[in-house]
Amino acid sequence: MKKLYFLLPFVFIACKTSSPVVSEKESKSESTEITYKVEESDVSDFLKYLSSDELEGRETGTKGIEKAAVFLEDFFKKNNVKPYFASYRDTLTNFKSPAFNIVGVLEGTDPALKNEYVVLSAHYDHIGIEKKKQADQIFNGANDDASGVTAVAQLAKYFSKTHSNKRSILFVFFAGEEKGLLGSKSMAPKLKAKNFNLYTQLNIEMIGVPMKRDYLAYITGFDKSNMAEKINEYTGKKTIGFLPKEAEYKLFYRSDNYSFFEAFGKPCQSISTFDFENFDFYHHVSDEFKVMDIPHMTAFIQEFLPAVTKIATTPTEEITMNK
């Protein structure tokens, strides 16, 4: 997550597969039943490599993030997610050296709805290597935001297996977020100029550890749209809640969802389980794979499957901005 300079010093942020089954009698108050199972081993293996020392903290413009880019491209290829542009690489227009968002697409199965897009995103860059000599100099960024990238990747795998998206889905791994949301600031106007038909964007930030609350996650800009309400309706659970700290620190404006909101004026929001109390290693070398909660992350992704499935299949655009 982009650095929040105004925070107080002590505060840190940051299986067999099958198609989903939907009851014929399903109503808006009922959730979608999903039989697909997210595997802990898939979550663990993906996150472990992306946050490994080999990638040297994934700073934008370095050899480390280039390795991450190749890894993400290979993941898309393996799961039959096609490039949206000429290749998986979308070159940033606002960075001094070559840097790339990694972008894949799964076309929707409905002849009409496939012209609408859902964007599922997370940033794959982090802040690199500590310049001061110390025992551990690598900012691995496991929670920020290799955890979010892992979630988006597993959602891409799910849709590639089930083909359950009537709308097209754009899977985006942003670079340059830690440099000032550069990846999303570069890409959003480019898509807008192409008359990209955006329905909604779900950006995933820092979901590596659970909260001790009566809901799974919070959403930034809670009152800007009905997204939280609709996600809870789709999952049949209290999946999304309101976090006062989110509103206090204006997190809606601090991640890659904001660039898309600025460009499109549609519901574009970030989802997180970092609540300012449950993780002490924001932009710290101790943000490592070993402190991530893999069962929690797996359960998070699993719980979101009904929500993203409904978002990608409803006959009308049910998620709307609040007036």
C-alpha positions in Angstrom: 0.0 0.0 0.0 1.2 3.5 -0.8 2.9 5.1 2.2 0.7 7.1 4.5 2.9 9.9 5.8 0.2 11.3 8.1 -0.1 8.2 10.4 1.1 8.3 13.9 4.6 6.9 14.3 3.4 3.7 16.1 0.8 2.9 13.4 1.7 0.8 10.4 -0.3 -0.2 7.3 0.0 -0.9 4.9 -8.6 -30.4 -5.3 -10.9 -31.3 -7.9 -12.4 -28.4 -9.8 -16.0 -27.9 -11.0 -18.3 -25.2 -12.0 -20.2 -23.1 -9.4 -23.7 -24.5 -8.6 -26.5 -22.0 -8.4 -30.0 -23.0 -7.2 -32.8 -22.4 -9.7 -34.8 -20.9 -6.9 -32.0 -18.4 -6.0 -33.2 -15.0 -5.0 -31.3 -11.8 -4.3 -31.2 -12.7 -0.6 -29.5 -16.0 -1.3 -25.8 -16.7 -1.8 -24.3 -18.5 -4.7 -23.1 -22.1 -3.8 -19.6 -22.7 -5.0 -18.2 -26.3 -5.2 -14.7 -25.2 -6.3 -12.1 -25.4 -3.6 -9.1 -23.1 -3.2 -6.1 -25.1 -2.2 -3.8 -24.0 0.6 -0.8 -25.4 -1.2 -1.5 -23.2 -4.3 -1.8 -20.1 -2.1 1.3 -21.0 -0.1 3.5 -21.8 -3.1 2.5 -18.7 -5.0 3.0 -16.3 -2.1 6.3 -17.9 -1.0 8.0 -17.3 -4.3 6.6 -13.8 -4.9 7.8 -12.7 -1.4 11.1 -14.6 -1.6 14.6 -13.0 -1.3 15.2 -14.0 -4.9 13.0 -11.1 -6.0 14.9 -8.6 -3.9 11.8 -6.6 -2.7 10.3 -6.1 -6.2 11.1 -2.4 -6.5 9.8 -1.0 -9.7 12.5 -0.8 -12.4 14.8 -3.4 -10.8 15.8 -7.0 -11.8 13.8 -8.3 -8.9 10.4 -7.0 -10.2 11.4 -8.3 -13.7 11.6 -11.8 -12.2 8.2 -11.2 -10.6 6.8 -10.1 -14.0 8.0 -13.2 -15.7 6.5 -15.3 -12.9 3.1 -13.7 -13.3 3.2 -14.0 -17.1 4.0 -17.7 -16.7 1.1 -18.1 -14.3 -1.3 -16.5 -16.8 0.0 -18.7 -19.6 -0.4 -21.8 -17.5 -4.0 -20.9 -16.7 -5.0 -19.9 -20.2 -5.5 -16.3 -19.3 -4.9 -14.3 -22.5 -3.0 -11.0 -22.8 -5.3 -8.0 -22.9 -2.8 -5.8 -24.9 -0.3 -7.1 -27.5 1.4 -8.9 -24.7 0.9 -9.3 -21.0 3.1 -6.2 -20.4 1.5 -2.7 -20.2 4.3 -0.2 -20.2 4.1 2.6 -17.7 4.0 6.0 -19.3 5.1 7.9 -16.2 8.3 6.1 -15.0 11.8 6.9 -16.0 12.9 3.4 -16.8 11.0 0.5 -18.4 8.3 -0.8 -16.0 5.2 -2.8 -16.7 1.8 -3.6 -15.4 1.0 -7.3 -16.0 -2.5 -7.6 -17.5 -4.5 -10.7 -18.5 -8.1 -11.2 -19.6 -10.8 -13.9 -19.6 -13.5 -13.1 -22.1 -17.1 -13.4 -20.8 -19.3 -16.2 -21.9 -22.4 -14.1 -22.6 -22.6 -12.5 -26.0 -23.9 -9.2 -24.6 -22.4 -9.1 -21.1 -18.9 -9.9 -22.3 -18.7 -6.3 -23.5 -18.7 -5.2 -19.8 -15.6 -5.6 -17.7 -14.8 -6.4 -14.1 -11.3 -5.5 -13.0 -9.7 -7.6 -10.3 -6.3 -6.1 -9.3 -3.4 -5.8 -6.8 0.0 -4.3 -7.0 3.0 -6.6 -7.4 5.7 -4.0 -6.7 7.2 -3.2 -3.3 10.1 -1.1 -1.9 13.2 -3.1 -2.7 16.3 -3.2 -0.5 17.2 -1.3 2.6 20.2 0.9 2.0 21.5 0.7 5.6 23.7 -2.3 6.2 21.9 -4.7 8.5 21.3 -8.5 8.9 18.1 -8.4 6.8 18.0 -5.8 4.0 15.2 -7.1 1.8 11.7 -5.6 2.0 9.9 -8.8 0.9 6.4 -7.3 1.0 4.6 -10.5 1.7 1.5 -8.8 3.1 2.1 -5.6 1.0 1.0 -6.7 -1.5 2.1 -10.2 -2.5 -0.9 -11.4 -0.5 -3.3 -9.4 -2.7 -1.6 -10.6 -5.9 -1.9 -14.1 -4.6 -5.6 -13.7 -4.1 -6.2 -12.2 -7.6 -4.1 -15.0 -9.2 -6.2 -17.6 -7.4 -9.4 -15.9 -8.7 -7.9 -16.0 -12.2 -7.3 -19.7 -11.8 -10.9 -20.2 -10.6 -12.5 -18.5 -13.5 -10.1 -20.2 -16.0 -11.3 -23.6 -14.7 -15.0 -22.9 -14.3 -15.6 -20.5 -17.2 -18.3 -19.0 -14.9 -17.9 -15.3 -15.9 -20.5 -13.9 -18.3 -18.8 -10.5 -18.1 -15.2 -10.3 -19.2 -12.6 -10.0 -16.4 -9.4 -8.1 -16.5 -6.8 -9.3 -14.1 -4.2 -6.6 -13.4 -1.0 -6.6 -11.4 0.1 -3.0 -11.0 3.7 -1.8 -10.9 4.7 1.5 -9.4 2.1 1.6 -6.7 4.7 2.3 -4.0 6.0 5.2 -6.2 2.7 7.0 -6.1 0.1 4.7 -7.8 2.0 5.1 -11.1 0.8 1.8 -12.7 -2.8 2.5 -12.2 -2.4 6.2 -13.1 -0.8 5.2 -16.4 -3.3 2.5 -17.3 -6.7 3.9 -16.3 -6.7 6.9 -18.7 -5.4 4.6 -21.5 -8.4 2.3 -21.0 -10.8 5.2 -20.8 -9.5 6.5 -24.1 -10.3 3.2 -25.6 -13.9 3.4 -24.3 -13.3 0.5 -22.0 -16.7 -0.5 -20.6 -15.9 -0.8 -16.9 -18.6 -2.2 -14.5 -16.6 -2.3 -11.3 -13.1 -2.8 -9.9 -12.1 -4.8 -6.8 -8.6 -4.1 -5.7 -7.1 -6.4 -3.1 -4.6 -4.9 -0.5 -2.9 -6.6 2.4 -5.0 -9.7 3.2 -2.2 -11.8 4.8 -3.4 -11.8 8.3 -6.9 -11.9 9.8 -8.7 -9.3 11.9 -10.3 -9.9 15.3 -13.7 -8.5 14.2 -17.1 -9.8 13.4 -16.5 -9.5 9.7 -13.8 -10.9 7.4 -12.6 -7.7 5.6 -13.3 -4.0 5.1 -13.7 -2.0 2.0 -12.3 1.4 1.3 -14.8 4.2 0.6 -17.5 2.1 2.3 -20.2 4.7 1.8 -19.4 5.6 -1.8 -21.2 2.7 -3.3 -23.4 -0.3 -2.4 -20.5 -2.7 -3.0 -20.2 -3.8 0.6 -23.9 -4.5 0.8 -23.9 -6.5 -2.4 -20.8 -8.6 -1.5 -22.5 -9.6 1.8 -25.7 -10.4 -0.1 -23.8 -12.5 -2.6 -21.8 -14.5 0.0 -24.7 -14.8 2.5 -22.3 -13.7 5.3 -21.0 -10.6 7.0 -18.0 -10.6 4.7 -17.5 -6.9 4.6 -17.7 -4.5 7.5 -17.1 -0.8 8.1 -13.7 0.1 9.6 -13.6 3.6 11.1 -9.9 3.9 10.7 -10.3 3.4 6.9 -12.5 6.5 6.8 -10.3 8.5 9.2 -7.1 7.9 7.1 -8.9 8.2 3.7 -7.6 4.9 2.4 -9.9 5.1 -0.6 -7.5 7.6 -2.1 -4.3 5.6 -1.2 -4.4 2.6 -3.5 -4.9 1.7 -7.2 -8.7 1.7 -7.0 -8.6 5.5 -6.9 -7.0 6.0 -10.3 -9.8 3.9 -11.9 -12.5 5.8 -9.9 -11.0 9.1 -11.1 -11.1 7.9 -14.7 -14.4 6.1 -14.8 -16.6 7.3 -11.9 -17.7 3.7 -11.2 -17.5 1.7 -8.0 -13.7 1.0 -7.7 -12.7 0.0 -4.2 -10.0 -1.8 -2.3 -10.6 -4.7 0.1 -8.2 -5.4 3.0 -7.9 -7.3 6.3 -5.2 -5.0 7.7 -6.9 -3.0 10.4 -4.1 -1.0 12.0 -4.0 -3.5 14.9 -3.1 -6.9 13.5 0.2 -6.3 11.7 3.3 -4.5 12.8 5.5 -4.8 9.8 4.2 -2.3 7.2 7.2 -1.3 5.0 9.5 -3.3 7.3 11.9 -6.1 6.4 9.9 -8.4 8.7 7.0 -8.4 6.3 7.9 -11.9 5.2 6.2 -15.1 4.1 6.7 -16.8 7.5 4.4 -14.3 9.3 1.5 -14.8 6.8 -1.6 -16.8 7.7 -2.1 -19.2 4.8 -5.3 -20.8 6.2 -6.8 -17.3 6.6 -5.8 -16.2 3.1 -7.2 -19.4 1.6 -10.5 -18.9 3.5 -10.6 -15.3 2.4 -10.3 -16.2 -1.3 -12.8 -19.0 -0.9 -15.4 -16.7 0.8 -15.0 -14.2 -2.0 -15.8 -16.8 -4.8 -19.6 -16.3 -4.6 -19.2 -12.6 -4.6 -16.9 -12.3 -7.6 -19.0 -15.0 -9.4 -22.2 -12.9 -9.0 -20.5 -9.7 -9.9 -19.4 -11.4 -13.1 -22.8 -12.9 -14.0 -25.7 -10.7 -12.9 -27.9 -9.7 -15.8 -27.9 -6.1 -14.7 -25.3 -3.9 -13.0 -26.3 -4.2 -9.4 -23.3 -2.5 -7.9 -23.8 1.2 -8.2 -22.5 4.5 -6.8 -24.4 6.0 -3.9 -25.9 9.4 -4.6 
